Amino acid sequence: MTTFVITVPGTFVSGITDSARSVLERQLASQHTDVSESEGLDLLTLNDDGTFSIRLEVDAADKYEAELDATRLVSAALREAGVAEADAPLGPPAVTGIDSDL
């Protein structure tokens, strides 16, 4: 297995409340560990125009599985935070870091 740092972009169409943001960050905290923190990456970056980026670590066999897993994790965390899928459409995930024993 390889640890991938995946960035999932999106847009909060109607904004996000502070409480929803806290829930979102809490839900994803376990996916933001050594690799992403040592690189100085923030878990969640919010921009003034409503766009956001979420960076998390996923252990997967390949890039494709890592991107799918990251998207699933972000979608689930948004639902837990009370943010409807239509209120925070996600963009295509991207690998922004890799930690492998190879």
N, C-alpha and C positions, 0 to 999 in steps of 0.2 A: 504494500500500500504506500501511497505517496500522499503527503499533506499539501493541499493546494490552498492558496489564498485566492478567494473568488470575490470579485466586485460585482454587485448586482445594483444597477441603476434603476431609478424610477422617478415618478412625479406624484406629489401629493396634490391632487386636483383641487381639494377644498382646504388644504392646510392640515396640520396635525396639532392636537392639543398637547400640552405638557404631560398630562397623565398618560395619554396614548404613547407618547414618545418614551416615557419611563418604562411602560410595559414592554414595548418593542425592544428596547435595549436590554431589559432584564431577560426576556425570552431568548435573545441571541448571545448573551454574555458568554455562555459556555463554548461558543464557536469562535471566540475571539481570544486567542491564547498566545503562546510563546512566539510563533513566527510573525504574526501580524503586529503584535505589540512591540517586538524587538525591532521591527522595521519602522516603528512610529506611526502606524496606520490607525486612524480612528475607526471605531466600529460603525458609526453613523455620521455622515456629513450631510447637513441640510443647507441648501442654498436659498437665497432670498426669493428666487423665482419659483420655489416649490419643488425643484428637483432635489433628489437625494442619491447618495451612494451608500450601500451597506457592504462592508468588507468582513468576510468570515472565513474561517478555516474549515476545510472538509477533507477527510481522509477518503480516498477513492483510488480505484485501480487506474483510471485514466481521466483526462481532461473532460470528456463528455459527461461521465458519471458525476464528476465533481461539480460541474455547472448545473446539472439537473438537481443534485442534492441541495446545492446552495439556494436555488430558486424555490424548491419545495420548503426549505427551512424559513426563508424570508416570507413566503406566502402564508405559512402557518403562523408565524409570529405577528404578521399584520392582522390576521383574523383574530388572534388572541388579544390584540390591542384594540379591537373594535373598529378596524379600518377595513371597509369593504373593498373588494378587488377592483371595482370600478373607480374608487376614490384614490387608488394608488397603483396605476398600471406600471408594470415592471418592464424594463428594457432587457436587451440580451446580456447575460452574464459574461464576464471575462476573467481569465486567469491573470492575476496580478502578482503572483508569487508561487514558488514551488520549493518544498523542502523534501528531499529524497535521500536515501542512503546509497543511491547508485553512484 
